Amino acid sequence: MSEITIDFSGQTVLLTGGSTGIGYGIATAFAKANADLHIVALEEGLEDAVARLDRIGASKVTGHACDITDKARVEEVAATIGAVDVLINNAGLEIITPIDDPSDETEAIFRRIIDINIVGTYLVTRAVLRNMSAGGRIILTASVWGKSAIGEFSAYIASKHANIGFMRSIARELGPRGIRVNCVCPGWVQTGAGMKSLRNMSLRQERPEEDILAEVMATQCMPGLQQPDDVADLYVFLASSQARNITGQAINVDRGEFLG
């Protein structure tokens, strides 16, 4: 059986956090699908990512340096881009925040995670909606931890539960306008952020990283650690007309780590 080809020629896709990790995998998938792609990310590495993406597909890839917690800059970028068909709220921060760590640094990290993952997502969505018509699609990157939890990641896990709740609420609100809203919930993926979390867990637990990762893999129905490209196809599907009746859903892509 041949693979289904999805073409986004003539459609504008705005992707936050698209210069690294899962975001870059998503950006690559949409570039291959010929979308007019706008990458919103912090400046470091953005120019190089855009240059690499621009060589992949038939359409133009444009980069916009932006901290999504900066309301004025978010609105400036949204106004520059104009009409958007697909918004992918992928930008996020994942850092360990042990509740028993009394340091000012951990508190600052907690606040920064909430600002990026929740407030930033809200600001971007609000700004882009002004330029989104019926038929628009919004996809958030949540996490299987948005439906479950482990210790010592309270800020990140709280933010991902919030992302799913936010998605469900605006799916109800925007459905009558013909705009679909969904979440993708990845499990463990081999990204810089994911491997940094693994290292921090190893240090806190005084156990080898390999042992912790083996325990994670043992909870999956299918073995192996996912790569960013492994989760990207679900975003493309949810943004396509083939998913025209899917909204308000938080869909796992986790090799069966979390069954629910």
Phi, psi and omega in degrees: 000131180283154178288146176284130179260127178246127185244126179252024178304132179083000180251142181260125180243126175251124184234122176269147180064040186263010185264347181215167170056221180301321181301319179292323175298318177296314180301319179299317180297319180286328175296318177295333179271009172069027177287152166281106196253128175245119180259122176251121183200168172296156192297324185299120178083354185293313184299317180295318180297316180297319179298318179292318180293325183295340180272356187272308189250188184271344185254172185279143174244128182238137179255144179227111178288124186197133166270116189289355174273354180267098186303315183297317180291320177302314182292326177295315179296314180300318179294324179294319182287319181082220186299134180233133177269321184227126173248126176243108178274090184251337184304134180195166181230130180234107177219144180295138179222074182301132184293337181267008175270112186275006187288151175296328181298315180296321177297319179296321178295317178304311181297320181294320178299314179297318180298315181286306191287331181252299184295316179299318177300318177298313183297317180295314181300314182298318181291318183288328181302333179297338182243023180242128182260178174306139185096354179292158181226137177235130180231131177252144169271111174257232181184156171297338174288351171282355177239359184213207179188153164228168181284158170077005176237041189301319182294311181297314182293319176300319181293325181283326170299319179295321178302318180292318177297318177300314179301315183296321180294311183284339173298319175296317185289322188263347179306315179298341177270001179081022179250127181264144181223128180216166173242144165256133183242089179289151167272213179291130179229141181282087176237168177302316180295317180296318180288330174294319177298320179298317179297318180295321176297320179298316179294316182294322184268353182054048179226153179297143177304321183299323181291318180295316180295322178297322177296319178297313182297330181291339178278349182275146174290326179246134183286163174105150180265127182292151172255161180307321180296335183293333182262346189294326185298331180293324176297316180298316179299311183296334178275352185268168178291343178292342178254027188297340180254013181251118174207154179074021186248146174245105191254127181280144166224094196210015181058027177079027178290318183239116184258090181167000000 
